[in-house]
Amino acid sequence: MAAAQSSSKISQLIRRGWIEIPDIMVGLGIGAFGLCFGGFGLYRHLNREVKRPFKDHYIVKRDDDPDAEKYLRFHQNPKY
């Protein structure tokens, strides 16, 4: 019974806020939406779902190394 009353109070508060200050209510909604996206991005970054091995370590290749041929071809003719 108390849960139903508290939810009705919250819905009444949101309705009253929408009637009295709609620009603030829209701003709060957009802010909550942005916080959700930012939190998800931070979660993905901290859990390293997006692996970036080229930032973890560097490999130095000489010009005459056969493995470096594909890198040399890319840097001579990059396709963006």
C-alpha positions as CSV (number, residue, x, y, z in Angstrom):
1,M,0.0,0.0,0.0
2,A,2.8,2.4,0.9
3,A,4.6,1.6,-2.4
4,A,1.6,2.5,-4.4
5,Q,1.3,5.8,-2.6
6,S,5.0,6.7,-3.0
7,S,4.8,5.9,-6.8
8,S,1.8,8.1,-7.2
9,K,3.5,10.9,-5.3
10,I,6.5,10.6,-7.7
11,S,4.3,10.6,-10.8
12,Q,2.4,13.6,-9.4
13,L,5.7,15.4,-8.8
14,I,6.8,14.7,-12.3
15,R,3.5,15.9,-13.8
16,R,3.6,19.1,-11.7
17,G,7.2,19.7,-12.7
18,W,6.3,19.2,-16.3
19,I,3.5,21.8,-16.0
20,E,5.4,24.4,-14.0
21,I,8.9,24.1,-15.4
22,P,9.0,22.1,-18.6
23,D,12.4,23.3,-19.8
24,I,14.0,22.1,-16.6
25,M,12.3,18.7,-16.9
26,V,13.5,18.3,-20.5
27,G,17.0,19.3,-19.4
28,L,16.9,16.7,-16.6
29,G,15.9,14.1,-19.1
30,I,18.6,15.0,-21.5
31,G,21.1,15.0,-18.7
32,A,20.1,11.6,-17.4
33,F,20.3,10.3,-21.0
34,G,23.8,11.7,-21.3
35,L,24.9,10.3,-18.0
36,C,23.7,6.8,-19.1
37,F,25.7,7.0,-22.4
38,G,28.8,8.4,-20.5
39,G,28.5,5.6,-17.9
40,F,28.3,3.0,-20.6
41,G,31.3,4.4,-22.4
42,L,33.3,4.4,-19.2
43,Y,32.2,0.9,-18.5
44,R,33.4,-0.3,-22.0
45,H,36.7,1.6,-21.6
46,L,37.4,0.2,-18.2
47,N,36.6,-3.4,-19.2
48,R,38.6,-3.0,-22.4
49,E,36.0,-4.3,-24.8
50,V,37.6,-2.2,-27.4
51,K,41.1,-3.6,-27.7
52,R,43.8,-1.4,-29.1
53,P,46.9,-3.4,-29.4
54,F,48.7,-0.7,-31.3
55,K,48.7,1.4,-28.2
56,D,49.9,-1.4,-25.9
57,H,53.3,-1.9,-27.4
58,Y,55.5,-0.7,-30.3
59,I,57.5,-2.8,-32.7
60,V,60.5,-1.3,-34.5
61,K,61.1,-2.8,-38.0
62,R,64.0,-2.2,-40.3
63,D,63.5,-1.3,-44.0
64,D,65.1,-4.6,-45.2
65,D,63.0,-6.8,-42.9
66,P,60.5,-8.9,-45.0
67,D,57.8,-8.5,-42.4
68,A,57.9,-4.7,-42.8
69,E,57.0,-4.8,-46.5
70,K,53.3,-4.4,-45.9
71,Y,53.9,-1.5,-43.6
72,L,56.2,0.2,-46.0
73,R,53.7,-0.3,-48.8
74,F,50.9,1.3,-46.7
75,H,53.0,4.3,-45.8
76,Q,54.1,4.9,-49.4
77,N,50.5,4.7,-50.7
78,P,48.0,5.2,-47.8
79,K,44.3,4.6,-48.6
80,Y,42.2,6.7,-46.3
